[in-house]
Amino acid sequence: MTHSEIYLQEAEQVTSKIDHAVIERIAYGLAELRERGGRLFLLGVGGSAANCSHAVNDFRKLAGIEAYAPTDNVAELTARTNDEGWDTVFAAWLRTSHANKNDAVFVLSVGGGNVEKNVSVNLVRALEEAKRRGLKIYGVVGRDGGYTKKIGDEVVIVPTVNSARVTPHTEAFHAVVWHCLVCHPKVMVQENKWESVAR
């Protein structure tokens, strides 16, 4: 078999094993978030940060949810990194935004944050801050889910079907899950452009 065939077969396995019920519960939670006028803060680093940017667009435009990704503001992100350190950038964003119990955090990450291994500690500090402030915590993560899974309210774990490809499958399924959410009947408020044109 070719690499492409194997990779896509693995993607099929992920699709069949992922917990659909968790995605449904997140959809209902997001609908409730919008109804109460809450904001959604999307947190991720590296490729996951880029996924957060795309997801913010979709949640705002298609779901009518006020959404933000701190990594979209490179000036504030780098100023905070330079002056206070990388570990606190997301927690500081939540504080300055006066994040509260009406809001939610949505983590897109491969490992979910791990202090002991010194990986994505900024996610851990942000989730600690979110918990102190009473925010709901959602996520789509890989591996064992790390700190996000441990502390989160509803967290989708992207099943590991090949330990050599945890990162590509997890980051790909970030997009699969958030697109599932923004087109969910409970969440979507505006139709996608091409679907409306086709009609």
N, C-alpha and C positions, 0 to 999 in steps of 0.2 A: 504493500500500500504506500501511496505517496504521503508526504508530510501533510499536505492539504486535506486529504481524505481522513487521516488520523485526527487532525485538529478539529475538523468539523464533526466527526463522530463523537469526540470528547464534548463538544458544545451541545450535541444532542443529549448526551448523558447528563450534563449539568442541567439542561432544561427539564429533563424528566425527574431529576432528584431534588430540585429546588423547592422550598416550602411555599407553596402557593397561598396557603392560609395566612402566612405572615404578611405577604404583599397585600392581600385583601384588607387585613386589619390596618395596615399603614394607610391605604386608600381612604378608609372611613375616618381615620385620625386626621388626615389632611383636609378632608371635607369639613370636619368639625373645626379645625384650625382656621380655615377661611371664614366660616360662619361667625366665629368669635372675634374676627379681625386680627388674628395673630400673624406673626411674621415667621418665616422659615429661613434659618441660617444654615447654608451648606458648607461643610468643612471637608477639605481633602488636601493632600500635598502631592507634588509630582504630576503624573498623568491623571490622578484622581482630582487634582485641582482644576485641570482643564475640563474634566467631566462635570465638576461643580458649576463651572461657567455656563456650559451648555444646558445643564439642568435648571439653573436659575432662569434662563431665557424661557424654557418650556413651562416651568411652574408659574412664571409671571404672565406669559402671553396666552397659554392654553388653559391654565387652571385658575387664573385670576388670584393667585396667592402672592402676597408681598414677600419676595425672596431675595436673598443676598448671599454672595460668596466673598468673604474677606480677602481672598487671594486675587480678586478682580481689581483691588485698589493697591497697585504696586508701590505707590509712594508711601502710604501708611504702613504697608506690610514691611517694607525695607527699613523705614524709620524705626519702627518698633523692634525689628530684628537687631538693628545696629545699636539702639539705645538701651533696650531692656533684655534682649535675647530672644532666640527663636522659639523657645519652649512656651512663651507667654503670649504670642501674637494673637491667637484666637480667643483666649480667655479675656484679654484686654479689649478686643473688639466687642465681645458680648457685654462687658461692663459699660463701655462707652455708649453702646446702643441701648442701654437700660433694658436688656433682655429680661423677660419676666414670664410668669406662669401661663400667659396667653400664647407664648411663642413656642417654637420647637427648633431643635438642632437635627440636621440630617447629615450623617457622616458617610462619605464615600471613601473607602480605604481598602487596601489589600490586607493589612494586618490588624487594623482597628486600634492601634496604639499599644505600646508596651514599654513601661518605664524600665523594667529590669533589663531589657535588651537595648534600651536607649533608641527606640524606633518610634517616630511620630509621637514624641512626648507632648508636643503642642496639642494634639488631639486629646490626650489624657487630661491635660490641664483645662482645656476647654470644656470637656465633659464634666469634670469636677465643678467648674463654675456654673455650668448649665444645671446640674443637679441642685446646687445651693440655691439657685434662683427659681427652681420649680419648673423648668422647661421639660417638655416631652423630648425624648431622645429616640430618633430613628436611625437606621443605617443599612448599608449594603456593604458587606465585608467578606473577605476570604479567610482561608486557614481556619483557626478556631474562633475567629472574631475578635480576639484581643480584648482590650478594655471596653471597646464599644459594645460588644456582646455582653460582657459582664454587667455593665451598668445600664444598658439601653432598655427602653420600653418595648420596642418592636424592631428587631434586627434580622435582616435576611442574611443568611450565610450562603455564599456561593460554594457549592460542594466541590471538594478537591477530587478531581477524577484522574489527574496526573500531576504528581508533585513537582515535576519539571516545568509545568506551565500554570502555576497558581496565579501569577500576576496577570498574564494576558487574558486568562478566562475571567478573573475577577473584574478587571477593568472593563472588559467587554460587556459583562453582565450588569455592571453599573448602569450602562445605557439601556440594556434590555429592560431592567426593572423600572428605572425612572420613566421610560417611555410607556411601559405598561401602566404606570400610575397616572401619567398625565392624560392618557386616553381612556382611563377608567370612567364609566358613566357617573360615578359619584364625584369625580374630581374635575373632569373636563368641562369647561364652560364656553370654549371657542373651538370651532372645528379647524383642523389643519387646512392650509391653503389649497393643496392639490386635490384633496377630497372634495372641497367645496367647488372648485373649478370643474372637476369631473362630473358633478351633478348637473 
